Amino acid sequence: MARPKKSKPNHATGMYEYKATIGKSFDGKAIRKSFYSSKSLEDAKEKSRLYIIDKAVSEQTGEHFLERAMTFKAWANKWLEVYKKPHVKEHTYKWTYETNVINYFIPYFGSAPLTNIRQLDIQQYFSAHQELSATTLRRQQQMLKSIFETAIDNDYCIKNPVKNIKLHSDKEAFTLKWYTKAQADKLKEQALKDGSKYAKAVFLMLSLGLRRGELLGLMWQDIDLSAQTVEIKRAVEPDTKGMPNDGDVKSISSLRTIPFGHDEQLMSFLQAECSARHSSLFVIDGKTKYGYTSIDGFNRGYQLYMDKTTKALGLPYMTPHELRHSYGTILREQGLDLYSISRLLGHADTSVTEKHYVGNDIEVLKKRLSELDNKE
């Protein structure tokens, strides 16, 4: 008797696929899972049968059950979709998470089963990427740690191999620069003389320590001359499409009120600006539909202004972030405590302020000791 004719593969990949019900979700819906085989449909069915048996044994005995077929590539993409994309801003998702997963992690770990990746493999990955900056390596370490931690939570592996990893970068560390008070005062004086849009932007960043996006999201209504305060309520980001919403800032600690009554120069500037008529709701007006300046537009205008002005004044060029850094450093050199500076900059705690935004405290100590010596 002739053998029954073998059926053709029923999946687009050329594999045999068999879908089986493997359980129910918390709300009672059937959970379906596909099993694949390159041999036959019967072989795929057999895989589903063994899977269901192993799962049932695990539930009966309490032994840990793993879905061993999950690959790094499949889980990393699922991690992006479920754990990151809905919870971070679009530009953060694209340029931080997606970029690292797609361009670095997946090309290296590929379709290796999660259960096969060891601490040695993780260490070899970082040893092979020493051309990246120390900051990028630390960020990647945290991302890989989260990928495996969530895989453990979903029974795809038992141990997290991202521990006791040694990081080394061959890339020269980036060091933030900052203006001294004398340099900052010189630039602010010139900005007030210029009076142009980007001159005002530079003056405000040096006077208030604003992030670039916070400056672009600042509205005239946020300035209270009677209370002598500026409220930071919103920010313009690279992925801002419509009107920036109140509360849409980097973090909850970024929502803050900055007093300015102590700064006569800033007070005079804001009084004059607020009394003038403005066609835009935004302090730094722009050509977008809603009247604010986009990030790209600001970057171009800022660079042109700062290139020209710093060369004319004999000052080093500083980025918007370094103007903010200058603000914090000058306050520290003037004796303001780290907690107050942290509040003014909108940081969640003083460790961020001390590590990234305030210049070396050794210089502050030298200044204090010098002042003591002069008093004796």
C-alpha positions as CSV (number, residue, x, y, z in Angstrom):
1,M,0.0,0.0,0.0
2,A,1.3,3.4,-0.9
3,R,2.2,5.9,1.9
4,P,-0.2,8.8,2.4
5,K,1.0,11.9,0.5
6,K,2.9,14.2,2.8
7,S,1.3,17.5,3.3
8,K,3.0,20.7,2.2
9,P,4.5,23.2,4.8
10,N,1.7,25.6,5.9
11,H,3.8,28.5,7.1
12,A,5.3,31.4,5.0
13,T,8.8,30.4,6.3
14,G,8.5,27.0,4.7
15,M,7.9,25.3,8.1
16,Y,5.1,23.2,9.4
17,E,3.0,25.1,11.9
18,Y,0.6,23.6,14.5
19,K,-1.4,25.9,16.8
20,A,-2.4,24.5,20.2
21,T,-4.3,25.8,23.2
22,I,-1.9,25.7,26.1
23,G,-4.0,27.3,28.8
24,K,-6.1,30.3,29.7
25,S,-5.3,33.9,30.5
26,F,-6.3,35.6,33.8
27,D,-9.6,36.7,32.2
28,G,-10.5,33.2,31.0
29,K,-9.5,33.6,27.3
30,A,-7.7,30.7,25.6
31,I,-4.0,31.1,25.1
32,R,-2.8,29.8,21.8
33,K,0.7,29.0,20.9
34,S,2.3,28.0,17.6
35,F,4.8,25.1,17.3
36,Y,7.0,24.6,14.3
37,S,8.8,21.8,12.6
38,S,10.9,21.5,9.4
39,K,9.9,17.8,9.2
40,S,6.2,17.4,9.3
41,L,2.9,18.7,10.7
42,E,2.8,15.6,13.0
43,D,6.2,16.5,14.4
44,A,4.9,20.1,15.2
45,K,1.9,18.4,16.9
46,E,4.3,16.2,18.9
47,K,6.2,19.3,20.1
48,S,3.0,20.9,21.3
49,R,2.0,17.7,23.2
50,L,5.4,17.6,25.0
51,Y,5.2,21.2,25.8
52,I,1.8,20.8,27.4
53,I,3.0,17.8,29.4
54,D,6.1,19.7,30.6
55,K,4.0,22.6,31.7
56,A,1.5,20.4,33.5
57,V,4.3,18.6,35.4
58,S,5.8,21.9,36.4
59,E,2.5,23.1,37.8
60,Q,2.1,19.8,39.7
61,T,5.6,19.6,41.1
62,G,6.4,23.3,41.5
63,E,9.6,23.0,39.5
64,H,10.4,26.0,37.4
65,F,9.1,25.9,33.9
66,L,10.8,27.7,31.0
67,E,9.7,28.4,27.5
68,R,13.1,27.4,26.1
69,A,12.4,28.3,22.5
70,M,12.4,32.1,23.2
71,T,15.3,33.7,21.4
72,F,17.1,36.9,22.3
73,K,15.9,38.7,19.1
74,A,12.3,37.8,19.7
75,W,12.3,38.8,23.4
76,A,14.3,42.0,22.8
77,N,11.7,43.2,20.3
78,K,8.9,42.2,22.6
79,W,10.6,44.1,25.4
80,L,10.8,47.2,23.3
81,E,7.1,46.9,22.3
82,V,5.7,46.2,25.8
83,Y,8.1,47.6,28.3
84,K,9.5,50.7,26.6
85,K,7.5,52.1,23.7
86,P,4.3,52.9,25.7
87,H,6.2,54.4,28.6
88,V,8.9,56.7,27.2
89,K,8.9,59.7,24.9
90,E,9.0,59.0,21.2
91,H,12.5,60.4,20.7
92,T,13.8,58.6,23.8
93,Y,12.4,55.4,22.5
94,K,13.9,55.8,19.0
95,W,17.3,57.2,19.8
96,T,18.0,55.4,23.1
97,Y,16.2,52.1,23.2
98,E,15.4,51.1,19.7
99,T,18.8,52.2,18.3
100,N,20.7,50.1,20.8
101,V,18.6,47.0,20.5
102,I,18.4,47.0,16.7
103,N,21.9,48.2,15.9
104,Y,23.9,46.6,18.7
105,F,22.2,43.9,20.7
106,I,20.3,41.9,18.0
107,P,23.3,41.8,15.5
108,Y,25.5,40.4,18.3
109,F,23.2,38.0,20.2
110,G,20.8,37.3,17.2
111,S,18.5,34.3,17.6
112,A,20.4,32.6,20.4
113,P,18.0,31.1,23.0
114,L,17.8,33.3,26.1
115,T,18.7,30.3,28.2
116,N,22.0,29.8,26.3
117,I,23.3,33.3,27.0
118,R,25.8,33.3,29.9
119,Q,27.6,35.9,31.9
120,L,30.7,35.2,29.7
121,D,28.7,36.1,26.6
122,I,27.6,39.4,28.1
123,Q,31.2,40.2,29.1
124,Q,32.5,39.4,25.6
125,Y,29.9,41.7,24.1
126,F,31.1,44.6,26.2
127,S,34.8,43.7,25.5
128,A,34.0,43.9,21.8
129,H,32.4,47.3,22.1
130,Q,35.1,49.3,23.9
131,E,34.9,52.0,21.2
132,L,31.7,53.2,22.7
133,S,31.6,55.9,25.4
134,A,31.5,55.0,29.0
135,T,28.1,56.6,29.3
136,T,26.7,54.5,26.4
137,L,28.2,51.3,27.8
138,R,26.6,51.9,31.2
139,R,23.3,52.6,29.5
140,Q,23.5,49.4,27.5
141,Q,24.3,47.5,30.6
142,Q,21.1,48.7,32.2
143,M,19.1,47.9,29.1
144,L,20.4,44.3,28.9
145,K,19.8,43.9,32.6
146,S,16.2,44.9,32.1
147,I,15.8,42.7,29.0
148,F,16.9,39.6,31.0
149,E,15.1,40.6,34.2
150,T,11.7,40.9,32.4
151,A,12.5,37.6,30.6
152,I,12.9,35.9,34.1
153,D,9.6,37.4,35.1
154,N,8.0,35.8,32.1
155,D,9.6,32.4,32.6
156,Y,11.9,32.6,29.6
157,C,15.1,32.2,31.6
158,I,16.1,31.6,35.3
159,K,19.2,33.8,35.8
160,N,20.2,37.2,34.7
161,P,23.6,37.0,33.1
162,V,24.1,40.8,33.3
163,K,26.0,41.0,36.6
164,N,29.6,41.5,37.7
165,I,30.3,42.9,34.3
166,K,33.5,44.9,33.8
167,L,33.1,47.9,31.5
168,H,35.9,49.7,29.7
169,S,35.8,52.4,27.1
170,D,38.6,53.4,24.8
171,K,36.8,56.6,24.0
172,E,38.0,59.8,25.6
173,A,35.6,60.9,28.3
174,F,33.5,63.9,27.4
175,T,33.9,66.6,30.0
176,L,31.3,69.4,30.4
177,K,32.7,72.9,30.2
178,W,31.3,75.9,31.9
179,Y,31.7,79.7,32.0
180,T,33.1,81.5,35.0
181,K,30.9,84.2,36.5
182,A,32.9,86.9,34.7
183,Q,32.6,85.1,31.4
184,A,28.9,84.5,31.9
185,D,28.3,88.2,32.8
186,K,30.2,89.3,29.7
187,L,28.0,87.1,27.4
188,K,24.8,88.2,29.2
189,E,25.7,91.9,28.7
190,Q,26.3,91.4,25.0
191,A,23.1,89.4,24.7
192,L,21.1,92.3,26.2
193,K,22.8,94.7,23.8
194,D,22.0,92.5,20.8
195,G,18.4,92.0,21.7
196,S,17.8,89.3,19.1
197,K,15.8,86.2,19.5
198,Y,18.8,83.9,20.2
199,A,20.5,86.6,22.3
200,K,17.5,86.5,24.6
201,A,17.6,82.7,24.6
202,V,21.2,82.7,25.7
203,F,20.5,85.4,28.4
204,L,17.6,83.4,29.8
205,M,19.5,80.0,29.9
206,L,22.4,81.6,31.7
207,S,20.1,83.5,34.1
208,L,17.6,80.7,34.9
209,G,19.5,77.4,34.2
210,L,16.7,76.2,31.8
211,R,17.0,73.1,29.7
212,R,16.7,73.9,25.9
213,G,13.2,72.3,25.7
214,E,12.0,74.1,28.8
215,L,13.1,77.4,27.3
216,L,11.3,76.7,24.1
217,G,8.1,75.8,26.0
218,L,8.2,78.9,28.2
219,M,5.1,81.1,27.8
220,W,4.6,84.7,28.8
221,Q,1.9,83.5,31.1
222,D,4.5,81.5,33.1
223,I,6.2,84.7,34.2
224,D,4.7,86.3,37.3
225,L,6.2,89.8,37.8
226,S,4.3,90.5,41.1
227,A,5.5,87.2,42.7
228,Q,8.9,87.5,40.9
229,T,8.8,83.9,39.7
230,V,9.0,81.8,36.5
231,E,7.1,78.6,36.4
232,I,8.4,75.6,34.4
233,K,5.3,73.7,33.2
234,R,6.1,72.3,29.8
235,A,8.9,71.6,27.3
236,V,9.3,71.3,23.5
237,E,11.1,68.1,22.5
238,P,12.2,66.7,19.1
239,D,9.0,64.7,18.8
240,T,6.6,67.5,19.8
241,K,4.0,67.7,17.1
242,G,1.3,70.0,18.4
243,M,1.0,72.4,21.3
244,P,3.3,71.3,24.1
245,N,1.1,70.3,27.0
246,D,1.4,71.4,30.6
247,G,3.1,68.7,32.6
248,D,5.0,67.4,29.6
249,V,8.5,67.7,30.9
250,K,11.5,65.5,31.4
251,S,10.4,64.3,34.9
252,I,8.1,65.3,37.7
253,S,10.9,67.1,39.4
254,S,11.3,69.3,36.3
255,L,8.0,71.0,37.2
256,R,9.3,73.9,39.3
257,T,9.0,77.5,40.2
258,I,12.2,79.7,39.9
259,P,12.4,83.0,41.8
260,F,14.2,85.8,40.2
261,G,13.7,88.8,42.5
262,H,17.3,88.7,43.6
263,D,18.6,89.3,40.1
264,E,18.1,92.9,39.2
265,Q,19.4,92.4,35.6
266,L,16.9,89.6,35.0
267,M,14.1,91.5,36.7
268,S,14.6,94.5,34.4
269,F,14.8,92.3,31.3
270,L,11.6,90.5,32.1
271,Q,9.7,93.6,33.1
272,A,10.6,95.2,29.7
273,E,9.8,92.1,27.7
274,C,6.5,91.4,29.5
275,S,5.3,95.0,28.9
276,A,5.9,94.8,25.1
277,R,3.4,93.4,22.7
278,H,4.0,89.9,21.4
279,S,2.4,88.0,18.6
280,S,3.3,84.7,20.1
281,L,2.3,83.0,23.3
282,F,5.9,81.8,23.6
283,V,8.9,83.8,25.0
284,I,11.1,82.4,22.3
285,D,8.8,82.7,19.4
286,G,9.1,80.6,16.2
287,K,7.6,79.7,12.9
288,T,5.7,76.6,13.9
289,K,1.9,76.6,13.6
290,Y,1.5,77.2,17.4
291,G,4.2,79.9,17.6
292,Y,7.0,78.1,19.3
293,T,10.5,77.3,17.9
294,S,11.2,73.7,17.0
295,I,14.3,72.0,18.3
296,D,15.9,71.8,14.8
297,G,15.2,75.5,14.1
298,F,16.6,76.5,17.5
299,N,19.8,74.5,17.1
300,R,20.6,76.2,13.8
301,G,19.9,79.7,15.0
302,Y,21.7,79.1,18.4
303,Q,24.8,77.8,16.7
304,L,25.0,80.8,14.3
305,Y,24.5,83.3,17.1
306,M,27.0,81.6,19.5
307,D,29.7,81.1,16.9
308,K,29.6,84.8,16.0
309,T,29.3,86.2,19.5
310,T,31.8,84.0,21.3
311,K,34.4,84.7,18.7
312,A,33.8,88.5,19.0
313,L,34.0,88.3,22.8
314,G,37.0,85.9,22.9
315,L,34.9,83.3,24.8
316,P,34.8,79.6,24.3
317,Y,31.7,78.2,22.5
318,M,29.2,76.5,24.9
319,T,26.2,74.3,24.1
320,P,22.8,75.0,25.6
321,H,23.5,72.2,28.1
322,E,26.8,73.9,29.1
323,L,25.0,77.2,29.7
324,R,22.8,75.3,32.2
325,H,25.9,73.7,33.6
326,S,27.5,77.2,34.0
327,Y,24.4,78.4,35.9
328,G,24.7,75.6,38.4
329,T,28.4,75.9,38.8
330,I,28.3,79.7,39.3
331,L,25.6,79.3,42.0
332,R,27.8,76.7,43.8
333,E,30.9,78.9,43.6
334,Q,28.8,81.7,45.2
335,G,28.1,79.4,48.1
336,L,24.5,78.2,47.4
337,D,23.9,74.7,48.8
338,L,23.5,71.7,46.5
339,Y,19.9,71.0,47.6
340,S,18.8,74.5,46.5
341,I,20.7,74.3,43.3
342,S,19.1,70.9,42.6
343,R,15.6,72.4,43.2
344,L,16.4,75.3,40.8
345,L,17.7,72.9,38.1
346,G,14.7,70.5,38.5
347,H,16.7,67.5,39.6
348,A,15.1,64.6,41.6
349,D,18.1,64.5,44.0
350,T,21.4,66.3,44.7
351,S,23.5,63.4,43.4
352,V,22.7,64.3,39.8
353,T,23.4,67.9,40.5
354,E,26.7,67.2,42.1
355,K,27.9,64.6,39.5
356,H,26.8,66.2,36.2
357,Y,25.8,69.9,36.6
358,V,28.1,71.5,39.1
359,G,31.8,72.1,38.5
360,N,34.5,70.5,40.7
361,D,33.9,71.2,44.4
362,I,37.7,71.3,44.8
363,E,37.7,74.7,43.1
364,V,35.0,75.9,45.5
365,L,37.0,74.7,48.5
366,K,40.1,76.5,47.2
367,K,38.1,79.7,46.9
368,R,36.7,79.3,50.4
369,L,40.2,78.6,51.9
370,S,41.6,81.6,50.0
371,E,38.9,83.8,51.4
372,L,39.7,82.5,54.9
373,D,43.4,83.3,54.4
374,N,42.6,86.8,53.3
375,K,40.6,87.5,56.4
376,E,43.5,86.5,58.7
